[in-house]
Amino acid sequence: MTQPVFFIGPRGCGKTTVGQALAQEQNWHFVDTDHWLQERAQMNVAEIVAKEGWEGFRARETQALQAVSATSTVVATGGGMVLAEANRRFMREAGLVIYLRAPAGVLAARLDAFPQAGQRPALTAKPPEEEIREVLAEREPLYCETAHYIVDAAQPLERIIADVQAALSQPASGALRLYS
């Protein structure tokens, strides 16, 4: 398979970690859309949002998605990439989409262990785990609608990679498949 593989899911689900590991195993190129657009903008996400608002950031995010999508490429998307219907459609049509699903408690623990608060502003003024639960509740249907495959991202990395490899070895179909 040479079509791009898109990893979707909330912050802390492992899109970059799993994406880098998969790209290395497959000898493919890896791109994180947030890092790509921050390099081009010469600003971090918080600075872009402060200057251009979330709408401006989301427009840049869409441009990044389309610019980095290429054959033999693994793409880690920003957690909100699925908010735009055009992005959801683009990813489903251009490649294979894997949703790395994890419970809010796991995501909060990961974000606490590896804080990157300066990279992305909070979406609400609520405590982190409460914010994660709310955002996840809002976006879960979009992640599921977009994904060709769902992988349990609360597992150890080796198991996640094995499940991703199993998903990629399956013939593509319109049906959503769950790996855990």
C-alpha positions, 0 to 999 in steps of 0.5 A: 500500500502506498496511499497515505495513512492518517492518524486521528484522535485527541491530544495525547492519544499517540498520533505522533508516537505511533505515526513515527514508529509506523513510518520507520517500520514501513520506511515511509515519510512521517509528517505531523500537521501541527509541526508542519504548519508551525514551521511554515508560520514561524509561530506555535499554535498558541501564537497562531490562535492569538493572532488569527483566532481558531478560524485562522488556525483551522484554515492553516490546518486544512492547508497543511493536511492537503500539502503533506498528503502524499504516497508512502506518508504517515500523517499525524493530524491535529486533534481538531482536524476532523472538525471540518467536514472537508478534512474528514472527506479528504482523508477518507478519500485520499488514504486510510484513516486510523482513529487512536481511541483512548479514554479521557483518563488515559489522555489526561494522564499522558498529557500530565506526564508530557506537558506541552501547554505552550504549544496549544492553548486550552479549549476551555477554562475547565480542569484538563481532564474535564476539558478532555472529556467534553472535547472527546464527547463532542469529537468522538462521532467525528473521529468514528465517522472519519476512520476506516479503523479504530485502534485501542490506544490505551494499550502498550505501544507494541500492541498498538503498532501490531493492531495498526499493522493488522488493520493495514493488512486488511483489504479496504472496505467501507465498513469501520473495523475495531482493533483492540 
